């Protein structure tokens, strides 16, 4: 009964509708029910409700019966597209029809007869409109492609078909890519595809491109349409032959990393080619080639996003590497006349790093066929792995080496800038009699700023906590923690509020407003941009004084010398004697840098500010950087996901972006100034 639902499946679907409700005894067991096979339980006895419900829910989740390409099947697909709906249907032998939404193009792959090529088939899955089929299904496939092309050409005015094929990899003369296109019609589209393929660079491979006529696609029993039909209806047929270097020529097994790399690059080349075609030949006018990517996100993406977030939420990294005995350590260090490193104590470890790593690598990221989202998840998994290694190595020399992998070190250029700042401001300028704001008053100001954010987005669920086990200011999980003995000069209060609330808390809840949880958990390496934005906000509100700049520069110098082997006392003496910091400040900087065994994170403040100034000098805007906790090179990824309607625009803006009086400062930054001009 091709294309029809069996009685068993109908009963399972009916049962699964009650998935979220209290369950009554299950219908009597049928020997035909696949969920009961091999269970040893006799027919007629109520089955295990939980097991049966799980199976039924699985059927409901997949909800994709394998269907033959019948006339009824083709009519259903055409009707769905005409109504603007998504198409997702499974075909025999692993085939698939996936059309994200009505689009004026289709990417096609047919498995060679008797030799399925799943590696090459994976390339088309990165597109928003594709069919995976088999050569023996060609007669019915022709009718399906005709129906899709006709429906979409009626809506958009033209239609493009791109068929992917694999070529043997053992012939040295075979080019990496071979483009098959019409000899005279639409040479610009063929040229776009050729140019984009030529720009693909893969280490160790010769990525040459050849062009040839598409006549082989239009002749013979395997053709989809004759040339006359293409011309009559305004269809464009292109072919792309790939040299299968991503597979072992003897075993046929794919090289997963090479396959992934080529797939990501080829996906972008195809989207740019389609963009060239649809922008000129159809009524569809996408604002960017990335807007031609998928908009629908399947369930596996949200599940993996939730799993990664769940692991990240099980530990608060900065809390776990921050000492809890600051005052006692300072007294101990002073008593030893600054010659012996103090004993730093940390919070008890709430997780087993090895067990979390096991869970981390049990997450099936390879099931995500969207290259962009798969990259985000792999990147986050790699960072979580390193952070868990750091926690396991806390208070050992190995901690510092993992820290350099996560947060980076100090290069010569950054060190030169830091030393230049310290040379330009050789002595502290702070007035020792400056007005100090009480911690309670500062906390009240921070609460007011949080209320300002909540006016823009009611989902802001933050707060301020004054704690005895915190040194300074620390934002964790969207909440501001203030050390009970923290000394805050009144003239720095608004700058610190914009730093902590207007940047760290704001980006946390901007990220939380997005469907993708990674934006509030934090992308790998997000700290550099975060701290750069936070320090720049201090400048914009007029609170970035020279002593603050000296401190940021000193942190860079301290990190540099720590990575070169300087001990705790060495770093302290250098800051006190060479750079004239008072003993309290020198100790605070030293402790921050040497905590855990050597944390290089404190170099990101100045490095992030330098890179951010360069970013603004190039004419970019600040607002897109506030969408969540991202790093700077994630901007194209975030923009792509916005074009695809996976992400939404920024819901919360900081006070300084809404203040007309600060606009001249922003314009000055875009004109191009160096970090030294901020002094």
Secondary structure, DSSP 4 states (H G I P E B T S, - for coil): -TTS--HHHHHHHHHHTTTTSPPPPPPPP-TT-GGGTTS-PPTTSPP-HHHHHHHHHHHHHH---EE---HHHHHHHHHHHHTT--EEEEEGGGEEEEESS--SEEEEEEEBTTB--HHHHHHHTTSSEEEEEEGGGHHHHHHHHHHHHHHHHHHHS-EEEEEEEEE-SS-TTS-SEEEEE-SSTTHHHHHHHHHHHHT---TT----EEEEESHHHHSSTT-SS-HHHHHHHTEEEEEEEEE-TTB-TTT--B-HHHHHHHHHHHHHHHHHHHHHHHHHHSS---SSGGGGS-----HHHHHHHHHHHHHHTT--HHHHTS-S-HHHHHHHHHHTTT-SPPPP--PPP-S-HHHHHHHHHTS-GGG---HHHHHHHHHHHHHHHHHHHHHHTTTSTHHHHHHHHHH----HHHHHHHHHHHHHT-S----TTPPEEPHHHHHHHHHHHHHHHHHH-TT----EEEETT--SEEEETTEEEEETT--EEGGGHHHHHHHIIIIIIHHHHHHHTSS-THHHH--TTHHHHHHHHHHHHHHHTT---HHHHHHHHHHHHHHHHHHTT--HHHHHHIIIIIS---HHHHHHHHHHHHGGG--GGGGHHHHHHHHHHHHHHTT--SGGGGSSS--GGGHHHHHHHHHTTSS-------GGGG-GGGHHHHHHHHH---GGGG-
